[in-house]
Amino acid sequence: MAGVKTYTRCMERVVNKAKSFAEADAWDRKQQHRMSPQERVRVSRVLQKRVFGSTKDIRACQKTS
């Protein structure tokens, strides 16, 4: 299929059906609290790469050392 991106790395898909927006928000917060800071950084970098491709991170460009 032309123009369709495929990803070799997989993330575990987790589904939660909430009965209200408040319940969904509480579940999201609980899930984020269970993740370590390293896991959050790893996930954000994988998502960043999926959306923007392999571009240089702006924070890496601004480092002076």
Stockholm file with secondary structure:
# STOCKHOLM 1.0

chainA/1-65         MAGVKTYTRCMERVVNKAKSFAEADAWDRKQQHRMSPQERVRVSRVLQKRVFGSTKDIRACQKTS
#=GR chainA/1-65 SS CTTCCCCSSCCCCCCCCCSSHHHHHHHHHHHHHHSCHHHHHHHHHHHHHHHHCSCCCHHHHTCCC
#=GC SS_cons        CTTCCCCSSCCCCCCCCCSSHHHHHHHHHHHHHHSCHHHHHHHHHHHHHHHHCSCCCHHHHTCCC
//
